[in-house]
Every structure is written in C-alpha cells, then in structure tokens.
C-alpha cells in the first residue's frame, strides 16, 4: 500500500491561504515560534538587521496575521534555543 504523499510548505503565508490549504488538503499545520529577542539577535547576525528595521518588520500587517495561524496550528514548536535543540524537537514529530 502506498503511503500518502507528504509535502512541506514553509514561509509566511496570508492567513486565508493557510486556512484554505488546511481545509482543502487536510494539511497538518506546524507553527514555529521564537521570542522577539531571539528573532532580533538571529536577524542581526544573519541579515545585519538593526533594531529599528526589526520592529518595523514586526509591525507589518502580515506579521500581525501570523498569530492567527498559531491559533489553528496542530503543533507549536518553540525555537528559542540552539539549532540542535530545534532539530531534536522536529525529529520527535511523526509526519
């Protein structure tokens, strides 16, 4: 017997799109969250972003909609530690 095909969509999507995908394709929603402080430090290192740029990004309308996705997520993963810890959480998922 063939197992169902699994696909991963990543990145920020409008809330309406997420709801549509979840309903139409019976998608499993995983929401990955990290604190503002952790995101700021990561973006400073990775993208050379400054604090003002970060808070402008945080106040963007699309960013505000992300919280709605969290409310419909099947699983929430907190990514406030190391990459190794994040990978360990992901490996526990049976997808």
C-alpha positions as CSV (number, residue, x, y, z in Angstrom):
1,X,0.0,0.0,0.0
2,X,1.3,3.4,-0.9
3,X,1.6,5.9,1.9
4,X,0.2,9.4,1.3
5,X,2.4,11.9,-0.4
6,X,3.9,14.4,2.1
7,X,4.7,18.0,1.1
8,X,6.1,20.8,3.1
9,X,5.2,24.5,2.6
10,X,7.3,26.9,4.6
11,X,7.4,30.6,5.0
12,X,4.9,33.2,5.8
13,X,1.5,32.9,4.1
14,X,-1.6,35.0,4.4
15,X,-4.0,33.5,7.0
16,X,-6.7,32.9,4.4
17,X,-4.3,30.9,2.3
18,X,-3.3,28.8,5.3
19,X,-7.0,28.1,6.1
20,X,-7.7,27.1,2.5
21,X,-4.7,24.8,2.3
22,X,-5.5,23.2,5.7
23,X,-9.1,22.5,4.7
24,X,-8.6,21.5,1.0
25,X,-5.6,19.3,1.5
26,X,-6.2,18.2,5.1
27,X,-2.9,19.8,5.9
28,X,-1.1,19.4,9.3
29,X,-0.1,22.9,10.5
30,X,3.1,23.3,12.5
31,X,3.7,26.7,13.9
32,X,7.3,27.5,14.9
33,X,7.7,30.4,17.4
34,X,10.6,32.2,18.9
35,X,10.7,35.2,21.2
36,X,11.2,38.7,19.7
37,X,14.5,38.9,21.5
38,X,15.8,35.7,19.9
39,X,14.5,36.6,16.5
40,X,16.2,40.0,16.7
41,X,19.5,38.5,17.7
42,X,19.3,36.0,14.8
43,X,18.4,38.6,12.3
44,X,21.2,40.9,13.4
45,X,23.7,38.1,12.9
46,X,22.2,36.6,9.7
47,X,20.9,39.7,7.9
48,X,22.7,42.6,9.6
49,X,19.4,44.0,10.6
50,X,19.2,46.7,13.2
51,X,16.6,47.1,15.9
52,X,14.6,49.8,14.1
53,X,14.3,47.6,11.0
54,X,13.3,44.7,13.1
55,X,10.5,46.5,14.9
56,X,9.3,47.9,11.6
57,X,9.1,44.4,10.3
58,X,7.4,43.1,13.4
59,X,4.7,45.8,13.0
60,X,4.0,44.8,9.4
61,X,0.4,43.7,8.7
62,X,1.5,40.2,7.5
63,X,3.4,39.7,10.8
64,X,0.3,40.6,12.8
65,X,-1.6,37.8,11.0
66,X,0.9,35.2,12.0
67,X,-0.7,35.0,15.4
68,X,-3.9,33.8,13.8
69,X,-2.0,30.8,12.3
70,X,-0.8,29.9,15.7
71,X,-4.4,29.6,16.9
72,X,-5.2,27.0,14.3
73,X,-1.9,25.1,14.4
74,X,-1.9,21.4,15.2
75,X,1.5,21.6,16.8
76,X,3.5,24.6,18.2
77,X,7.3,24.3,18.4
78,X,9.2,26.8,20.5
79,X,12.5,27.7,18.8
80,X,14.3,29.8,21.5
81,X,17.3,27.6,22.0
82,X,20.0,26.1,19.8
83,X,19.7,24.7,16.3
84,X,20.5,21.2,17.8
85,X,17.5,21.6,20.2
86,X,15.3,22.7,17.4
87,X,16.3,19.6,15.3
88,X,15.6,17.4,18.3
89,X,12.0,18.7,18.5
90,X,11.5,18.2,14.8
91,X,12.8,14.7,15.0
92,X,10.1,13.8,17.5
93,X,7.4,14.6,15.0
94,X,5.8,11.6,13.3
95,X,4.9,13.0,10.0
